[in-house]
Each structure stands twice: as C-alpha cells, then as structure tokens.
C-alpha cells in the first residue's frame, strides 16, 4: 500500500501538483519543482513524482537540460527518454532507497553549466541550478521518510508483541 509514502509527500509538498485535489488516495503526481505561475512554463524543468507502491515511484523530468555525463548516469537506470521543446523528457523508475542516486542526478545537472562548459541555451544556467536544488530537496525528503519509517514500530511487530503478553 502506498498510503504512508503518499501521505508523507502530500504533507511535505503541500498536496499534489494539482492543488485542488485533497484526497491522498488518488493516483496523482506530486510537483517536486518550484514552478508557480506567472513564471514562464517553457523555461522550467518540471519535475513530477508518482507513487507506485510503498517503496517505488516514477520520477519524471520535463525539459531537463542534458549533456553526455547526465545521459550516461541515467542510462544504467533504463529510463524513458524523449526530446522535448527546450530539453529532454526523462522518466525513471526508482525506490525510496535511491536517495544517493537522486543526489548524484542533482550534481550532474548542476555540472552542466559549471565554469568553462558550453551549453545550448543561456537559460540553462538558471534552470540547472533550480532543477538540482529541487532534486536535492527530494533526496532529503526521501531520507527523512526513511528515518521516520525506521523509527516507527511495524504494525505486525506491535501485534506480535501484544499477543505475547
């Protein structure tokens, strides 16, 4: 059941990407990026997360700037990649244990515009920074979720404990 992870993300991100939806049971995506109108939609890398079950989710990046290093990093994950209008669209199947990979993904996005690098679009300087910041926040959120999950007793363990007394 994906309820715990969805509830955690719902509370952390203030709801789904569509803020009008309040039922955590819905199969909806969470907005991970910081986009909010009236910012220009085309100048943003839109990041969405859709929970599959308690431990897995699909991470989607729309209009993400890429370079060879980033593509090499994600190719081992078997991503769905397509060309977008201002960048690439990438979908990755992940687990809550993939926080290190999410941090590495953030670093790789940030390095696209590091000093001395050439890149296709001058807006990528800003887009890469905001995208990597959003990915780092997601990784930290997932780490926090793992800590809280480990700290809470499992219902089966609690039930077994109560029966033994």
Secondary structure, 3 states (H helix, E strand, C coil): CCHHHHHHHHHHHCCCCCCCCCCCCCCCCEECCCCCCCCCHHHCCEEEEEECCCCEEEEEEEEECCCHHHHHHHHCCCCEEEECCCCEEEEEEEECCCHHHHHHHHHHHHHCCCCCCCCCCCCHHHHHHHHHHHHHHHHHHHHHHHHHHHHCCCHHHHHHHHHHC
